[in-house]
Amino acid sequence: MSVQLRVVLDQVSQVVDADQAAAALSLTAGLIATAPRGCAVAALVPRGAELRLKGVQDVHTLPLARSELTAAWQLGITAGVGGGLIHAPSLMAPLVRHDRSNDNDQTTISLWDLQAWERPDSLPKANVAWQRGMLKRAVKHADAVIVPSHAMGRRLAEIARLGDRIRVIAGAAPDDFRVPADAAARRTELQLPERYVVLTGDAESLAVGFQSAARAGVDAVVLDVAPGGEPLLADAASAAGLPEHRAHLRGELGVEDRAAVLGGAAAFVATSDESAWPWRAVEAMTLSVPLVAVSSGVHHDVIADGGAVVDAREVADAVIDAVGAGERRLRVLASDRARAFSWASSAERLWALHAEL
């Protein structure tokens, strides 16, 4: 009988975070592809969810829907879950007391950002309370808490007493992330200009990006704008010297639209220094887009020499170089660095972690 690693796939039907939902499926596919001899992958899904992923040995449907699981697991009510090896690719995890030594029960979780602790005002209060409550449960019951960068690990150690249970396993871009054949048509549909830089960050930090675009003489496309956040960012662009008509603000895009936008960018600029996995920066590197990022622990860990990681005061000069003389060099550096990340590699490290535990 094979050893099963059961992965919590709570967002199969009800997606609340598209990046994390996609990451969970990609990681699971990686686990299936890299499973050691005698090991297999199973899934735990909420009631009403349908999982179609080739190679999953068993799909165990829980007695509660996702919204009900969210409340029950926060209270430590995990009826129907059972024991064994469990990995939750997020804080949505069945965290209860278990016996790792005698029963070989293990529970590991992944934590992709620390927004609920560093920028709680940017999230609904209920969401902040839930995340903080689940981390407290993790401190009590998780065998390991996985973060995607060493800088995040150091910050998490300041927040929670986890000791050597903090482990680092990076994420990756979506599998087969590439510029679609109809990229130009998609950019036209999104009403984007011919030449632009892509920006990501929070409202405050994006001022640096807008200033840089203005100085470089290019338009700016901002991705992942929260619903209703457009007026604030339009004002921020104008205040930074970038006319409102040159700031193109877009919300959450699908994978192919996102690849089309990133693939057509003259450069990508990451302005936030928050403790979070930089999803878009990694996607930009995967497409060999020249990359400029504000100096931060996460950016130094993840981007490293794959782009220009500079002080906020130097971003504008770095962007001018990225869209000009330094473009070819930065494209090569981005492409080289992107090879460091894959879901297969992350899966192998997760298998090794469970073997160690």
C-alpha positions as CSV (number, residue, x, y, z in Angstrom):
1,M,0.0,0.0,0.0
2,S,1.4,3.4,-1.0
3,V,2.0,6.3,1.3
4,Q,-0.5,9.1,0.5
5,L,0.2,12.8,0.7
6,R,-3.2,14.4,0.8
7,V,-3.4,18.0,-0.5
8,V,-6.1,20.4,0.6
9,L,-7.7,21.8,-2.6
10,D,-10.3,24.1,-1.1
11,Q,-10.6,26.5,-4.1
12,V,-11.4,23.9,-6.8
13,S,-15.0,25.3,-7.2
14,Q,-15.0,28.5,-5.2
15,V,-11.9,30.7,-6.0
16,V,-11.2,33.4,-3.5
17,D,-7.6,34.0,-4.5
18,A,-6.8,33.2,-8.1
19,D,-3.0,33.0,-7.7
20,Q,-3.2,30.7,-4.7
21,A,-5.8,28.5,-6.3
22,A,-3.7,28.1,-9.4
23,A,-0.6,27.5,-7.3
24,A,-2.3,24.8,-5.4
25,L,-3.3,22.9,-8.5
26,S,0.2,23.4,-10.1
27,L,1.9,22.2,-6.9
28,T,-0.4,19.1,-6.8
29,A,0.5,18.3,-10.4
30,G,4.1,18.7,-9.5
31,L,3.7,16.4,-6.5
32,I,2.1,13.7,-8.8
33,A,4.9,14.0,-11.3
34,T,7.7,13.8,-8.7
35,A,6.2,11.3,-6.3
36,P,8.8,8.9,-4.9
37,R,8.4,5.2,-5.4
38,G,5.7,3.9,-3.1
39,C,4.1,7.3,-2.7
40,A,1.0,8.8,-4.2
41,V,-1.1,12.0,-4.1
42,A,-4.7,12.3,-2.9
43,A,-6.9,15.4,-2.5
44,L,-9.2,16.8,0.1
45,V,-12.0,18.9,-1.4
46,P,-15.0,20.6,0.0
47,R,-18.5,19.3,-0.5
48,G,-19.8,20.1,-4.0
49,A,-16.3,20.5,-5.5
50,E,-15.3,18.4,-8.6
51,L,-11.6,17.8,-9.1
52,R,-10.3,16.7,-12.5
53,L,-6.6,16.3,-12.2
54,K,-4.9,13.3,-13.8
55,G,-2.8,11.2,-11.4
56,V,-4.7,11.9,-8.2
57,Q,-5.0,8.5,-6.5
58,D,-8.0,9.4,-4.4
59,V,-10.4,12.4,-4.0
60,H,-11.9,12.6,-0.5
61,T,-14.9,14.9,-0.4
62,L,-15.4,16.5,3.0
63,P,-18.9,16.8,4.6
64,L,-18.8,20.6,4.5
65,A,-18.8,23.3,1.8
66,R,-15.9,25.6,1.6
67,S,-17.6,28.5,3.5
68,E,-18.5,26.1,6.3
69,L,-15.0,24.6,6.4
70,T,-13.6,28.1,6.8
71,A,-15.5,28.5,10.1
72,A,-15.2,25.0,11.3
73,W,-11.5,24.7,10.8
74,Q,-10.9,28.0,12.6
75,L,-12.6,26.4,15.6
76,G,-10.6,23.2,15.3
77,I,-13.6,21.1,14.1
78,T,-12.2,18.8,11.4
79,A,-14.7,16.0,11.3
80,G,-14.3,13.8,8.3
81,V,-10.7,14.8,7.5
82,G,-8.7,11.9,9.1
83,G,-5.0,11.6,9.6
84,G,-1.9,10.8,7.6
85,L,0.2,13.2,5.7
86,I,-1.6,16.4,4.8
87,H,-0.4,19.5,3.1
88,A,-2.5,22.7,2.8
89,P,-1.2,25.1,0.2
90,S,-2.6,28.0,2.2
91,L,-3.8,28.8,5.8
92,M,-7.0,26.8,4.9
93,A,-5.9,23.7,6.8
94,P,-7.2,21.1,9.3
95,L,-5.0,22.2,12.2
96,V,-5.6,20.0,15.2
97,R,-3.5,18.0,17.7
98,H,-2.0,14.9,16.2
99,D,0.7,12.3,16.9
100,R,3.5,12.5,14.4
101,S,5.8,10.1,16.3
102,N,3.4,7.2,16.8
103,D,0.7,7.6,14.1
104,N,2.9,9.2,11.4
105,D,0.4,12.0,11.1
106,Q,1.8,15.2,9.6
107,T,0.3,18.6,8.7
108,T,2.2,21.2,6.8
109,I,0.9,24.5,5.4
110,S,2.0,27.2,3.0
111,L,1.8,30.9,3.7
112,W,2.2,33.2,0.7
113,D,2.0,36.6,2.2
114,L,1.9,38.5,5.6
115,Q,-0.6,41.1,4.5
116,A,-2.9,40.4,7.5
117,W,0.0,41.4,9.8
118,E,1.8,44.1,7.8
119,R,-1.0,45.8,6.0
120,P,-4.2,44.8,7.9
121,D,-6.1,47.9,6.8
122,S,-6.0,46.6,3.2
123,L,-8.1,43.6,4.0
124,P,-11.6,43.1,5.4
125,K,-11.5,42.9,9.2
126,A,-13.0,39.4,9.2
127,N,-10.3,38.2,6.8
128,V,-7.6,39.6,9.0
129,A,-9.1,37.9,12.1
130,W,-9.4,34.6,10.3
131,Q,-5.8,34.6,9.0
132,R,-4.4,35.5,12.4
133,G,-6.5,32.9,14.1
134,M,-5.4,30.2,11.7
135,L,-1.7,31.1,12.2
136,K,-2.3,30.8,15.9
137,R,-3.6,27.3,15.3
138,A,-0.6,26.6,13.1
139,V,1.8,27.6,15.9
140,K,0.1,25.0,18.1
141,H,-0.4,22.2,15.6
142,A,1.5,22.5,12.3
143,D,4.6,20.4,11.8
144,A,6.0,22.9,9.3
145,V,4.9,26.3,8.0
146,I,6.3,26.9,4.5
147,V,7.0,30.4,3.1
148,P,8.3,31.2,-0.4
149,S,11.4,33.3,0.6
150,H,14.0,33.5,3.3
151,A,13.1,37.1,4.0
152,M,9.5,36.1,4.6
153,G,10.7,33.4,6.9
154,R,12.6,35.9,9.0
155,R,9.6,38.2,9.2
156,L,7.3,35.3,10.1
157,A,9.7,34.3,12.9
158,E,9.1,37.8,14.4
159,I,5.4,37.3,14.3
160,A,4.9,33.7,15.5
161,R,6.8,31.3,17.7
162,L,7.5,28.6,15.2
163,G,11.2,28.0,15.7
164,D,12.7,25.6,13.2
165,R,9.3,24.7,11.8
166,I,9.6,27.6,9.3
167,R,10.7,26.2,6.0
168,V,11.4,27.9,2.6
169,I,10.0,26.5,-0.6
170,A,9.6,28.9,-3.5
171,G,6.6,29.2,-5.8
172,A,6.7,29.5,-9.6
173,A,4.8,31.0,-12.6
174,P,1.8,29.0,-13.9
175,D,2.7,25.9,-15.8
176,D,3.4,26.6,-19.5
177,F,3.1,30.4,-18.9
178,R,3.7,31.9,-22.3
179,V,2.6,34.8,-24.5
180,P,-0.5,33.6,-26.4
181,A,-0.6,33.6,-30.2
182,D,-3.3,36.3,-30.2
183,A,-1.5,38.5,-27.7
184,A,-1.8,41.6,-29.9
185,A,-5.5,41.2,-30.3
186,R,-5.9,40.7,-26.5
187,R,-3.9,43.9,-25.8
188,T,-6.1,45.8,-28.3
189,E,-9.2,44.4,-26.6
190,L,-7.8,45.7,-23.3
191,Q,-7.3,49.1,-24.9
192,L,-3.5,49.2,-24.2
193,P,-1.0,51.5,-26.0
194,E,1.8,50.3,-28.2
195,R,4.5,51.1,-25.6
196,Y,4.2,50.8,-21.9
197,V,5.6,49.5,-18.6
198,V,3.7,47.3,-16.3
199,L,3.5,48.3,-12.6
200,T,2.4,46.3,-9.6
201,G,2.2,47.5,-6.0
202,D,0.0,49.2,-3.4
203,A,-1.5,52.7,-3.9
204,E,1.3,54.4,-1.9
205,S,4.3,52.7,-3.5
206,L,2.9,53.0,-7.0
207,A,3.8,56.7,-7.0
208,V,7.4,55.7,-7.7
209,G,6.3,53.7,-10.7
210,F,4.2,56.5,-12.1
211,Q,7.0,58.9,-11.8
212,S,9.4,56.5,-13.5
213,A,7.0,55.9,-16.4
214,A,6.6,59.7,-16.8
215,R,10.4,60.2,-16.8
216,A,10.9,57.4,-19.3
217,G,8.3,58.8,-21.6
218,V,6.1,55.7,-21.6
219,D,2.6,54.8,-20.5
220,A,2.0,52.7,-17.4
221,V,-0.3,49.7,-17.1
222,V,-1.2,48.7,-13.5
223,L,-2.3,45.1,-12.9
224,D,-4.5,43.7,-10.2
225,V,-6.2,46.9,-9.3
226,A,-8.8,46.3,-6.6
227,P,-12.4,47.0,-7.5
228,G,-13.2,50.6,-6.9
229,G,-9.5,51.5,-6.6
230,E,-9.2,53.2,-10.0
231,P,-10.0,56.8,-9.0
232,L,-7.4,56.8,-6.2
233,L,-4.7,55.4,-8.6
234,A,-5.6,57.8,-11.4
235,D,-5.2,60.7,-8.9
236,A,-1.8,59.2,-7.8
237,A,-0.6,59.0,-11.4
238,S,-1.5,62.6,-12.1
239,A,0.1,63.8,-8.9
240,A,3.3,61.9,-9.9
241,G,3.4,63.6,-13.3
242,L,1.8,60.9,-15.4
243,P,-1.3,62.3,-17.1
244,E,-4.4,60.3,-16.3
245,H,-4.9,59.1,-19.9
246,R,-1.5,57.5,-19.8
247,A,-2.3,55.4,-16.7
248,H,-4.1,52.3,-17.7
249,L,-5.6,50.6,-14.7
250,R,-6.7,47.0,-15.0
251,G,-8.1,44.6,-12.4
252,E,-7.6,40.9,-12.1
253,L,-6.9,39.3,-15.5
254,G,-7.0,35.7,-16.7
255,V,-3.7,33.9,-17.3
256,E,-3.6,34.4,-21.1
257,D,-4.6,38.1,-20.9
258,R,-2.0,38.6,-18.2
259,A,0.7,36.9,-20.3
260,A,-0.3,39.0,-23.3
261,V,0.0,42.2,-21.2
262,L,3.3,41.2,-19.6
263,G,4.8,39.9,-22.9
264,G,4.1,43.3,-24.6
265,A,5.7,45.4,-21.8
266,A,8.9,47.3,-22.4
267,A,9.6,46.7,-18.7
268,F,8.0,45.4,-15.5
269,V,8.3,47.5,-12.3
270,A,7.5,46.1,-8.8
271,T,7.2,49.0,-6.4
272,S,6.0,47.3,-3.1
273,D,8.4,46.0,-0.4
274,E,5.7,43.9,1.3
275,S,6.5,40.4,2.6
276,A,4.7,38.4,-0.1
277,W,5.5,36.1,-3.0
278,P,5.9,38.4,-6.1
279,W,3.6,36.5,-8.4
280,R,3.7,39.0,-11.3
281,A,7.5,39.6,-11.1
282,V,8.1,35.9,-11.4
283,E,5.7,35.8,-14.4
284,A,7.5,38.7,-16.0
285,M,10.9,37.0,-15.6
286,T,9.4,33.8,-17.2
287,L,8.6,35.9,-20.3
288,S,12.1,37.6,-20.2
289,V,10.7,41.0,-19.5
290,P,13.2,43.6,-18.3
291,L,12.5,43.9,-14.6
292,V,13.0,46.7,-12.1
293,A,12.1,46.3,-8.4
294,V,12.2,48.4,-5.2
295,S,14.8,47.0,-2.9
296,S,13.3,44.6,-0.3
297,G,14.2,41.3,1.3
298,V,11.8,39.4,-0.8
299,H,13.0,41.0,-4.0
300,H,16.6,40.3,-3.2
301,D,15.7,36.7,-2.5
302,V,13.5,36.0,-5.5
303,I,14.6,38.4,-8.2
304,A,18.3,38.4,-7.1
305,D,20.3,39.2,-10.3
306,G,17.3,38.6,-12.6
307,G,16.6,42.3,-12.7
308,A,17.6,45.7,-11.3
309,V,16.7,45.7,-7.6
310,V,17.3,49.3,-6.5
311,D,16.5,51.8,-3.9
312,A,13.2,53.6,-4.5
313,R,15.1,56.8,-5.3
314,E,16.9,55.0,-8.1
315,V,13.8,53.4,-9.8
316,A,13.3,56.1,-12.4
317,D,16.9,55.8,-13.7
318,A,16.6,52.0,-13.7
319,V,13.4,52.1,-15.7
320,I,15.0,54.5,-18.2
321,D,17.8,52.0,-18.6
322,A,15.5,49.0,-18.8
323,V,13.4,50.5,-21.7
324,G,16.6,51.7,-23.4
325,A,20.2,50.7,-23.4
326,G,19.8,47.9,-20.8
327,E,16.9,46.2,-22.3
328,R,18.7,43.3,-24.0
329,R,20.9,42.6,-20.9
330,L,17.9,42.6,-18.5
331,R,15.9,40.3,-20.8
332,V,18.7,37.7,-20.6
333,L,19.1,38.1,-16.9
334,A,15.3,37.7,-16.3
335,S,15.2,34.6,-18.5
336,D,18.2,33.0,-16.7
337,R,16.7,33.7,-13.2
338,A,13.3,32.4,-14.2
339,R,14.8,28.9,-14.6
340,A,15.3,28.7,-10.8
341,F,11.6,28.3,-10.3
342,S,9.3,25.4,-11.2
343,W,6.5,23.6,-9.6
344,A,8.2,20.3,-10.1
345,S,11.2,21.6,-8.1
346,S,8.9,22.9,-5.3
347,A,7.1,19.6,-5.2
348,E,10.3,17.7,-4.8
349,R,11.3,19.8,-1.9
350,L,7.9,19.3,-0.3
351,W,8.2,15.5,-0.6
352,A,11.7,15.8,1.0
353,L,10.2,17.8,3.9
354,H,7.6,15.2,4.7
355,A,10.3,12.5,4.5
356,E,12.4,14.5,6.9
357,L,9.5,15.0,9.3
